[in-house]
């Protein structure tokens, strides 16, 4: 079974540009999450989708960040315009509606560098 | 609000030594879930264990063991007879809703030297 896949693995852009990160969850997982870890800080929750609906977006830092999950499958996270402080690793995770172990399955992350 | 503290930023041990990674959490919720994840060099976060707040039984899985103590709000992780492959960053996490919206600690980088 394929795990959570994220693309790109690393993106380098200049301040003011736009970047779109993509996450493909494990097939059949209705719950999809975005987290990020900026340099030297903890991994922080950004938002949670249940299928195509945003269940909780309380962690989104500002309106430069837009997450979508059209059709309830893959998700994209767009940063527009990117700022220096957006640099970090963006993790996507997914889980089943009811996971026996309560775990989230994480991808390898997308590293974003804003110059 | 919830908080997870991992006081050890980095630990280095020699292979075959035992090592304990500390995790202290804060929450006002009476029901919560604690997790440990491992982040190897490849980057993904790999699930290791979940503990419910109502289950203080300690757990052992091979060389790994976990000590959950509600009285001290701690959920420590011990690796016995460490191996080089254990080298990774280890994260402790807390969730007050089953399997959702984790609060992570800052992580402990473990280096096991041959």
Interface residues (C-beta under 8 A of the other chain):
Chain A: X3 X4 X31 X33 X35 X41 X42 X43 X44 X45 X48 X56 X89 X91 X93 X95 X99 X101 X102 X103 X104 X105 X106 X107 X108 X109
Chain B: X4 X33 X35 X37 X42 X43 X44 X45 X46 X47 X50 X91 X95 X98 X99 X100 X101 X102 X103 X104 X105 X106 X107
